[in-house]
Amino acid sequence: MEVCVLLVVVLYALEVSCAEAGGRGLASLRLGSSLSVEEEGDFLISPSGAFSGGFYKVGTNAYCFSIWFTNSVNKTVVWMANRDQPVNGIGSKLTPHRNGNLLLTDSDGSFVWSTNTFSEQYVEVQLLETGNLVLINQRENIIWESFDFPTDTILPNQPFLRNMTLVSMRSPGTYLSGYYNFKFDDNNVLNLIYNGPLVSSVYWPDPQKTVFVSWRNPYNSSRLAFLDDLGSFHSSDNLNFKGSNFGVGLRRRLTLDYDGILRLYSLEESTGLWEISWWPGGVEACTVHGLCGAYGICSYNPLPTCSCPDGFSRYDPSDWTKGCSPQFDLNCNATELDFVMVPSTDYTGNDLDMGVTGISFEACRKSCLNDCNCQGFGYSLDGQGHCSRKGSLLNGDRRLDSASSMHIKVRRGAVIPQAEQRQARTNNSLNCSAAEVMLFDAVKKYGKSKEYMKYLISFVTMVGVIEMVCIGLGWWFFLQKHVHEELVNMGYIALAMDFRRFTFSELKRATQNFKQEIGKGGFGTVYKGILNNERVVAVKRLEGILQGEAEFWAEVSIIGKLNHQNLVKMWGFCAEDEQKLLVYDYMENGSLDKILFSDTSKTLDWDQRYNIALGTAKGLSYIHEECLEWVVHCDVKPENILLDDKLEPKVADFGMSKLFKDDVDSGFSRVRGTRGYLAPEWMRLKNINVKADVYSYGIVVLELLTGRRASGFQLQEGHENEHDHLVKWARERIERGRLGEVIDPRLLNYDNDGERLERLARVALLCVGEERDSRPAMSEVVQLLIGYNQ
């Protein structure tokens, strides 16, 4: 043990020495200076040196701007700016802008993250002793602070408010947003929530008990919580606790870990190691929802371990949260179905009914067998005859003292004999050192005498410290070399994990029976909805889909993997018989056309229009060139450019061409899109590629400049069949130096930005070239616009 501890201390000392050799750090960042990802000495440091802020390596050539504890092993991160969109290890910078905005740019100059602030005074970036990164103006007023945007950690004296959410890491060493949330709900109570790809559910406080049983108080409206320096947590819902080492002199953090457990840590600065001083009472590893995925069963062996039932195999060998998949196909023919029994096991939640007591086993079995929605049933062996039918099998928990057994629906004859199956199946331990500590302390605190707990006490007492330090050290080396490389190779695919399939009844309930219509187009009608996890969404009810359910599912799954800050996020879909629906993020400001062509006094200023042009170009560039499966949009127009609450553009309806494509080699046998935005090749019946989108984008840019609709312009001129009359009108004036005649008369104060204005106009004309080969790629458009957006 002494050797392991000595090795940890030596490595820690070397790490600190290397950090000090790389540079002393900066006290602040001012206008005209920047932090570069390539310079090891480029990092901010708090006054006493307790916290550092800079580029943190999260993968091969992938970095996130982060804040971490300087004196901890592995530089424990407490905040990240761009956790879901790492930047390149070459050329990326963090720079204060002259307009008061703090910008994080990638190697190509594109904006990845910003504080979205504005100040007429110069600003300065500082890292305070509390670990709070702040943007301060010349009057020393804080105009932005990282404490307002937590990631997975709360630091002492950091207010945690109603609109804040802690989001766990995806897995050890993978800093992408995970599946566990900690936040206030609508009842003003702090909850731990599993927000997975299939379902969302609260697992703490115990949803089967009232908040009053948990000693919580929902009767307040402040929704305020904070952790103090002494290790005491206070919340307006009466969640109050103290760390076991309550007192002064320790660095602390409250972190929602990747395994869904909220833990209070304190730092032993002499070794750089963390000690757990609190976690929620009643929360054990196997009570956390989603830990082992669909069909997966969590048990203690003696550590938390996931396994699959007989007849099922692990879906992804590297990720238990994806659960188990059956090795057979299920249908709804009761004569072809049977059940496999899993003793001493229950799957929490997802009951089809409230459960029936006093029913025979055969009656319970028959009820599930004849119900297509029933995936299995639990039956108690305590003589009460309690029958619990399950609509889905999630959160499996095996307890040796449980009187219930679970019976899972399978295809008759598909499951090999249980003894043979158990020999072939491997159980994979979750191998979570924090869970080991939690379980050991839980035995001492609550006096549980279960058989697996006795074994656990003996096991951890003998080898716990050695295993925690040595395995933790080995795990760190493994993560540095392997997991980080895997993270970057996954790229945008990892971000698609939130994609799920909804039932029609879920979406009908979310939209209040499709009550509030917010848009209508050629592909269908869009309704506003609110999901069970309180997420506001837009539900598009598609019309004219002829694909079968399997083909539709496959195509939509591809679209769901497309993730970019300038694309509307797709959360999932529904495919039930003739009902085909898509679920998207809800955009507060609707579509671009509603503001750009509005007759009201509200209009877009010059900077907003330029930003919309740039953001739209980035979104199209991504689907054309950067994603794993390139997509032609086919209907780029203001109606398909949505604006969020900050007027950031999000391209919508991308991938619709895949769902409505014709059964021909080219993918299209008839004209798609909207008159006024169609490229000439549509009319000439040529094969269509991404350059058709470039043309449509150019029309949108001309509309941004002129404030006039392309289609309306044609009707005014009396040339209904002329697809490019706006183009000819604008080109003639721009090329003759009469740009002022083209500009929307509602635009004011653009004269001081003539160079950027002219560049946008020239880009528009390049995009609407008659011959598609003359048009630039969207990535080139992005580069042209970025150079004039500094």
N, C-alpha and C positions, 0 to 999 in steps of 0.2 A: 504494500500500500504506500509506504514511504517513497518508493521509486516512482510510482505513478504520480503522486502529488508533486514530487520534486520536478518531474518532467513537465507537468503543467505549468509550474511556476517559472521554469527556465524558458519554455516556449513563450509564455506571456511576457517575460522580460525582454526577450528578443523582439517580439512584436512591437512593444512600446518603443524600444530603441530604434527599430526600423522606421517607425512612424516619426520619431523625433528627428532622425537623420534626413527624412524626406522633406522636412520643413517645420517651421515654428507655428505656422497657421496665421490667419489674418483676424484682426479684431473686428473689422467691418469691411463691407464691399460698397464702393461708391461709384458714382457715374464716371464712365471712362475706363473702368476696370471690370474684370470678369474672372470667374473661376473656370479653369480649363480641365477637362477630363484627363488630359495627357500629362498634366503637371502634378506630381505627387505632393508637392508642397502647397498646392492650391486648395486650402480648406479653411473654413471659419472655425474659430474656437471661442468658447465662452470665457469670461474674465478669469476664472480660476482653473480653466482647462478641463472641467468635468465633462463637458459636451463638445463634440466636434461636428461639423457639417460640411459635406462635400460629396463627391461622386463615389458611390459604393458599388463594388463589383457584384453583380447578381448572376453572371453567366459569362460565357466566352464572348469577349468583346461587347458586353452588355452592362450598362451602368444605370443606376438610379440616383438622383440627388437626394441625400438622406441626412438625418441627424442621428448620432449614436453616442453611447457612453464611451468616453475616451479610455477609461481605465478598466474596461471589462474584456475578458477573453473573447475573441472573435468580433469585437466592436459591436455590441448589442444595439441593433437599430430600434429607434423609438418612433421615427416618422419618415415617410417617403413622399416625395412630390409626384413621382411618375411610376408608381409600383406596377401598373399594368401596361406601361409602354416604355421599356428601357431604351436608352439612347446608345449610340455608337461609341466605342472606345477611342475614336479618333475624331477630333474636330468639334465635339459637343461642348457647349458652354452655358454657364449661368451668368446673365448680364442684366444689370439695372438699366432700364430704358429711360430716355430723357422725359418721357411723358408720365413717369411714376410707376411704370409696370416692370415687374421682375420677370424675365423671360428665360426659359430653358429651351435651347435650340439643339437640334440633332446635327449630325455631320454635314447634311445637305442644306443646313440653314433653316429647315422647317421648324415651326413652333410645336413643341411637344407639351409644354405646360407653362402657365403663367399665373400671376396673382390676380390678373384682371382688375388692376387698380389704376387710378389716374390721379395725378397731382400736378399742380402748376409749379410746385417747388421741387427742387432736387430731392431725391430720396437716398437713404442709406440702409444697407442690410446689416443687421447685427444678430448674433446668437447670444441670447441672454443666459444668465447663470441658471435659470430654471429649465433650460432646454428649449425655450420658446424662440423660434426664428421670427424676427419682426422686420417690418419695413417702416422706417421712420422718416418723416419729412423734416425740413429745416427748423420747424417749430417744436421738434421732438415729440410730435404726436404720432402714435402708432396708427398706420392706415391699413395694415394687414398683419396677421400673425398666424403661425402654424398651429397654435393652440385651438384655433377655430375649426381646424380641419384634421382631426386625429385619424390615424390609420388603424393600428391594432393596440395602441398603448395610451394610457392616461398617466401623466406625470404629476407629482405633488403640486397642488395649487393650480391645476389646470381645470377650469370649469367644464363640466360635461352637461350639455344642454339638450333641449327637446329635439333639435334638428340634427343632432350628431349621432354617428353610428361607428362603433368599433367593428372592423372587419378583419377576421383572422387571416393568417398566411394560408396558402394552398397546402403546403406540406413542409417538412423541415428543409430549409435552404431554398425553398421556392417562394418568392415574395409576392407572387401574384395574389390578387384578392381571393380568399377562400370562401367556404360555405357557412361560416358561423358569424353571427352578428350579436352585438350587445347594444341595446338602445331602449329608450322609453317607448311604450306602446300608447295607444289612444286612451287607455285608462290611467295614464300617468305612472305606470309601473315599469321598472327596469326588468327586461327579459333577456334571456339567452335564447337565440333562435337559430335553428338549422334552416338555411336558405339554399337548398340544394337544387340540382337540375330537374328533379321530378316533383318535389313537394317542398313546402315550407311549414315548419312546426316549431312551437315553443317547447322547450324541455326543462326550463328553469325560470321561475319557480314551477313546481310540479303542476302541470295543467289540470290534473285530476282533483286538485284542491283549490279552494277559493283563495284569493289574495289575503284574506283576513287570517286564514289558517297559517299562512306563511308570514304573518305579522307585517304585511305591507299595508300601506294607506293610499288608496287611489283617489282620495278626496283632496286633491290639490291641483293647481294649474301651473306651478312654477317649473316643474321638470328640471331640477337642478341637482347635480351631484358633484362632489370633488373629493380628492384624496389630499390629506395634509402631510406635512413633513414628518410627523410622528408615526405615520402608518395607520391613521384612522380615516375611514371612509364614511362620508355622510351623504344622504340622499333625501330628497323631498318625499319619496315614497316610503320612508322609514327603513330603508336598507342601510343599516349602520353596522360597521364591524371594525375590529382592530387587528393588526398583524400580531403574530405570536411574539415578535421582538419589538413591540411598541416602545417608542422612545426616540431620543434625538441622536443625531450623528450618523445616520445611515442614508445612502442613496436608495430610492425605491422606485418601483414602477408597477402598474396594474396592467396586465397584458392578457388579451384574449388569444390563447395559443391555438395552433393549427388543429389540435384535437378537440376544440370546442369548449375547453375548460378555462374559466377566468381565474387567473392566479395573481396574487400579490407577491412580488419578489423584493428582496433587499440584497445589496451588493457588498460582498466581502472584498474590500479594495486591496487587501494585501495579496490576494490570489487572483482577483478578477472574476471570481465565480459567484453565481447567484444562489440564494437560499429562498425556498418557498415558505412564506409565513402565513398565507391564508388562501383558501379556495372555497367555493360555495358548499355549504352543508347539504348533504343528500345527493350531490352530483358525483357519480363515479364514472369511470371510463365507459362502461357498458350501458349507462343510462343516457349518454349523449347520442342524440339522434343522428342517423346517417353515417355513423362511424364505419360500419361494415357494408353499407350499400344495400341495394335491393336483394332480398332473400338471404343476405348474410346474417350470421349468428355470432354474437359477441359472448365470450365466456372467459373465465379466469383459469389460467393453466400453468403456473399460478398468475402470470401477468396477463393483461388483457389480450385476447387472441380472437382473431376472426376465422370463421370456417364456413363452408357451404353445406347445405343439406345433401343427402344422398340424391343422385341424379342431376346435380347442378355442378357447374365448374366456375372458377373465378373468371370474371369478364376481362379484367386487365391485370396481369401479373404484377404490375408496378403500382397499382392504385386500388386499394380496397374500397374506397368510396364509390366505385362503380359497381360494386356488389358481385352477385353471382348470376349466371344465365343458365336456363335449362338446356339439357342436351337432347331436347325433343321439342316437337311442335304440339301446341295445345289447340283443340277445337272445342266446340260446344256440344258435342255428342256424348251424352252421359254414359252410353254403353262402352265408350272407348277410354273412359277416364277412371282413375283410381287415386289413392292417397298414399303418401309416404309419411310415417310418423317420426316426429322429432321430439324426444322426451324432455321434460323439465324445461320447456322453452315457451316463450310468448313473444309475439310481435306487437309492439306498442302502437296503438292508434289504428286508424284506417278501418274501423269496424263498420260493417254494413248496417248494423242495428245496435241497440243498447245491450244486447245479450239476453239470453233466455235462461232461466233457472228451472230446474225440475224437468228437464227433457232428457230422453234416452240418447245414448251415444249414436244409435242407428238413425234416429230421427234427425239428429244434428248433422250427421254425415250426409244423409239423403237431401237435406235442405240445401247444403252447399253444393252437392253434386249436380243438382238440377238448376242451379243459378249460375249463369255464365259470368256474372260479375264477381262471384266468390272465388278467390284464389286459394283459400284454405280456411280451416276452422280450428279454434282452440277448445279443448274440452277438459274440465276439471276432474280430477280423480279423488276428490275429497268427499264424495257422496252427495254433493249438492246438485250435480248434473247441470253445471253452467256451460252453456254453448255460446261461443263468440265467433261469428263469421267475419272474415277479413276480405276487404276489397282489394288490398295490395299488401304485400309482405315486406315491411320495412322495420328497422330498429329491432332486430331479433336479439333476445337476451336470454341466455341459458343460466338457470340457477339450480343448484343441486337440491335445494329445499323446496323447489316449486312443485305444486300439486297439479299443474296443468301440463298438457302435452299439446303440441301443434301438429296438425295433419295437413300436409301441403298437396294440392292437386297436381297430379302428374298424368302422363299418358300411360294407359295400361300396358304393362310389359316393358316399358322403356327404362325402368330403373333396375340396375343390376343388384344382386343380393347385398344386403347391408354390410355383412362382414367383409366381403370382397371390396366393396366401395370404400370402407373405412381404411383399408390397407392402402388403397391407391390414392386417397385424398391426403393433402398436406395442409396442416393448419399453420398459418403464418402469424407469429406474435407481432403485436403493434410496436413492441420494443420502444416504448416511450418512457424515458427515465423519469419525467415529471409525474407520469401516471403511477410509477412505482412508489414515489414518495407520497403521493396523495393517498394511495390505498393503504400504505403502512400506517400513516397518521390517522386515517379514518378508523382503523381497528382500535387504536388506543383511545380515540375520542368517544366512539359510540359503543364499544364493547361488543361488537358482533362476534359471534362464535361459529360462523359457518366454516365448513371443512376447508374450503379453499383459502379462507383467510388465515387459518392456523398454519397452513403450509406456507402462505405468503410471509407471515411474520418470521417463521424460522428461516426461510430463504433469504429475505432481505436483511435480517439481523447478521447473518454470516457473511454475505458477499455484497450487500447493497452498496456500500461506499466504494468498494473496489470496482464494481461493475459500472456504477454511475460515472466515475471519473475516467476509467480506462476506455469503456465503450463510448462514452461521450467524446473523448479525445480522438478515438479511431473514426467515429462518425463524422467529426469535423473535417478530418483529412479526406474522407471519402466524398463529403459534400463539395469541398473545394475543387476536387479533381474531376468528379463525375456528374453530380447533380446539376451543377451550374451549366455544364455543356449541354445536358439534356434539356434544360429550360429554354435555352436559346434555339435549339433545334426544333422544339415544339412550336416556337413562334406564335402566330395568331391563333393556332388551333387550340392552345390551352385556354384562350379566352372564351371559347365557345362552350365551356362546360355548363354555363347557366341556361343553355338551350333545352327546352323540355316540350313534351307533348301534353296538351290540355284536352279535357273532355268538353263536349259541346255544352253540357249542363254547367260546367264551371264558367265558361265564357258567357253563357246566357245569364247566369247569376251576376257575374262581374259587370255586365253592361245593363243590368236591370231590364232584361228581355229586349236588348238592343234599342234602348230608349233614346239616347242622346246621339244623334247623327252629327259628325263633325267634318265629314267630307264625302265626296262621291266622285268616282272616276271610271275609266274604261274597264278597270279590273274588278270593281265592286264598290261597296259602301263601307265607310269607316265610322266606327262608333267609339265613344269614350267609355272606359271601364276601369274598375278598381279591383285588383286581385285580392286574395285572402291575406297576402303579406303586406297589404296597403300600398302596393306599387300601382301608380296610375299608368294606364296603358291605352294604346289605340288598337282597336280590334278591327281588322279588315276582313269583311265577309266576301269571299271571292265568288265571282259569277263566271260561268262558262268554262270551268275546269273539267276536262274530259279524261284526265289521267286517272288511273286506278290508285287505290290507297297506297300500295307499296311504292309505286313510281313517284307519287306525289311526296311521300315521306322522304324518299331518297333525295329528290331535288331540293326540297325545303331544308333538309339537313345540311346540304352544301351551302345554301344561302345563309343559314344560321351561323356558319363558321366565319363569315365575313365580318370582321370587327375593326372599326376605325373611328377616330374621333369625329370625322365628318360624314359618317354613315348613320342612319337611324338604326338603333340597336333592335334586333329581332330577338324576342324572348322565347318564342315557341310557336306552335301551330296546333291546329285541330283538324283531324281527318276522320269523320264518321259518316259513312255512306256518302250521300251527296253533299254533306256539309264540309266545306273547306275554308278554314279561317287562319289568319296570321296575326300574331300578337307582337306589337312594337312598343317602343318607348313613346310616351305621350310628349308632344312638343308644345310648350306653353304658348308660343306666338304663332302657331299654325304655319301655313305655307307662305312663301315669299310673295306670291301674287296678291295676297290679301292686304299686304302693307304697301308693296311697290306701286300697285295700280289703284290704291285707295283714294277716294275723293275727300277723305277727312284731312284734318290738319296734321295728323300724324304721318311722318314720312321718314325715310332713311337718309341719314347724312352721308357725306362723301366717304368718311372712314369706314362706316358700316357697310356701304356698298362694296368698297374695295375688299374688305374682309370676307364678305359673302362670296365674291368672285374667287378669291384665293382659297377659301375653305372648300368650296364646291369643286374646284380644280383638284385639290388634294384627295377628296373622296373619290372622284372619277379616276384619278391616277392610280389609286389603290386597287380598285376593281379591274382596271385595265391591265396593270403590270405587276402589282406587288403581291396580291393574294395567291393562294395555291391553285385556285381554279379561276381563270380570268373570265370576266363577265362583260357582255355588251349590254348597256342599259336599255337603249332603243327608245326612250321617252324622256329625255332630259328637257325639263321646262320648269318655270317658277312654281307650278303646282306640286312638283315633286322635289322641291328644295324647302325643307322645313327649318324653322328657326326656334331654338330653345329659349329659355328665359333670359339669356344673355345675348340673344340674336346671333348665336353661332350657327352656321349653316350645317344641315344634316341632309344628305342625299337620301331620298326615299324611293321605294318601288324598284330598287336594283334587284336583278334576278328574276323579275316577272317574265322576262322573255324566255327563261328556262321553263317556267310553268305553263306558258301558253304557246310554246314553240310548235311548229308544224312538223309532221313526220317526213321531212326531206333533208337532204344532206346539208344544205346551207343553214337549216334551222328555221328559215322563214320562207313562206310561199306567198305571203301577201304583205302589204304595207302595214307597218306598225309605227305608232307614234302619233304626234299631233301636228296638224297642218300649221305651217308657219315656222316649225322647228325641224322639219324633215330635210335631210341632206339630199342633194341632187341625185345621188345614186339610187335612192328609193324610187324616184320617178323613172329611172332608166333601167329598173329591174336588174341591177347588178347585185352581186353578193355583198352582204353587209358585214363590216368589221367595226372596230372601235373608232375609226375616223368619222363614222356617222354621229357618234356621241360628241366628238370634238366640234363638229359643225353646230349641233344643237346647243352646245355650251356657248359657242360664239354668239348665237342669237340671244341667249340669256344675258350675256355681258352687254350686248347692244341695248337690251331692254333696261338693264341697270343704269346705263349711261343716259339713255333718252327718257326713261320713265314711261315709255309707250309700248303697248302690246304689239307683237309682230303680226298676229292675226288681225287685230283691229286696224292696223296700218294698211294691210292689204285691202281690206274692205273699203277704207276711205279712198284709196287710190283707184278702186274699180278693177283690180286685176285679180280675180278670185283664183285663177290657176297659176299665178306667178308666185312661186314658193319663196323667192328671195328679194321681194321688192324693198323691204326695209334694208337689206344688205346693200343694194345698189344706191339707195338714197343716202345711207350713212357713208359708204365708201367714197362717193363723189365729193361730199363735203369735207371729210377728214383728210383725203389726199390733196385737196386744194387748200388746206390750212384753215378751214372754216369750222374748226372743232366746236367753237362756241355755239354754232347753230344746232348742233346735235345734242348738247347737254341738256338734261332735264332742267327746266326753268325753276323748279322748286329747290334745286341744289344751290346752297350759298357757301361762300368762303372756300371755294375750291381753287381760286386763282393762285394762291400761294403754293399749290401742289401741282403745278402745271406739268412737270416732268413725269410724275407718276400717273397723272390723268392721261397724258398722251400715250404712255406705255400701255395702259389698259386698253385704250382705243385701238392701238396697233395690234395688240394680242388678239382682240376680237376679230379684226379683219383677217389676220392669219388663220384663225380657226374656221372662218366661213369661206375659205378658198373653194373655188368651183371644182377643182380636181383634188380628190382626197389625199393623193400623195404629197400635195403641197402643204397640207395642214400639219401642224406640229403634234407630237404626242402630248398627252396630258401631263406627263412628267416634265416635259420641256416648258409647258405653260406655267407649271408651278415654279420652276427655276426663274423664268422671266419675271414673274410677279414678285417673288421673294426678294429679288435684288433691289426692288423699289419699295419695299415695305419696312425699311429700317428706320 
